[in-house]
Amino acid sequence: MLAEMGEHQLTIRDYLRHSNLHVTNQYLQATSQSKRIAQEKLVEAILPGGILSASKTTTVQ
């Protein structure tokens, strides 16, 4: 999220306390908007009231 807001890579590295910029760059590549949306959908499905919890109550009955 910091990278998407325009924060410099070295600042992000220091904030995350990485000793190597290569490690920080691996995290920066994993923050695309589509991946974040997919992760939010997964969380919504797992949390109470989500898709998966609804199917669990249906199978329990």
C-alpha positions in Angstrom: 0.0 0.0 0.0 2.9 2.4 0.7 4.3 1.8 -2.8 0.9 2.4 -4.3 0.8 5.7 -2.4 4.1 6.7 -4.0 6.5 6.0 -1.1 10.1 5.3 -2.0 11.3 1.7 -1.9 14.1 2.5 0.5 11.7 4.1 2.9 9.5 1.0 2.7 12.5 -1.2 3.2 13.4 0.7 6.4 9.9 0.7 7.7 9.6 -3.1 7.2 13.1 -3.5 8.7 14.4 -5.5 5.8 18.1 -5.7 5.5 17.9 -6.4 1.8 16.0 -4.4 -0.8 15.4 -7.6 -2.8 13.1 -8.9 0.0 11.1 -5.7 0.0 10.7 -5.8 -3.7 9.1 -9.3 -3.4 6.4 -7.8 -1.2 5.9 -4.8 -3.5 5.2 -7.0 -6.4 2.5 -8.8 -4.5 0.4 -5.7 -3.9 -1.4 -5.4 -7.2 -5.0 -4.2 -7.0 -6.4 -7.4 -8.5 -4.6 -9.5 -5.9 -5.9 -7.3 -3.1 -9.5 -7.6 -4.4 -9.2 -11.4 -4.6 -7.9 -11.5 -1.1 -10.7 -9.4 0.2 -13.2 -11.7 -1.5 -11.6 -14.7 0.2 -11.7 -13.1 3.6 -15.3 -12.2 3.2 -16.1 -15.8 2.3 -14.3 -17.2 5.3 -15.5 -14.7 8.0 -18.8 -15.2 9.8 -21.6 -14.2 7.5 -19.6 -14.9 4.4 -20.3 -17.4 1.7 -18.5 -20.3 3.4 -20.2 -19.8 6.7 -23.6 -19.8 5.0 -22.9 -23.1 3.3 -21.7 -24.6 6.6 -25.0 -23.8 8.3 -26.8 -25.3 5.3 -24.9 -28.6 5.6 -25.3 -28.7 9.4 -29.1 -28.7 9.1 
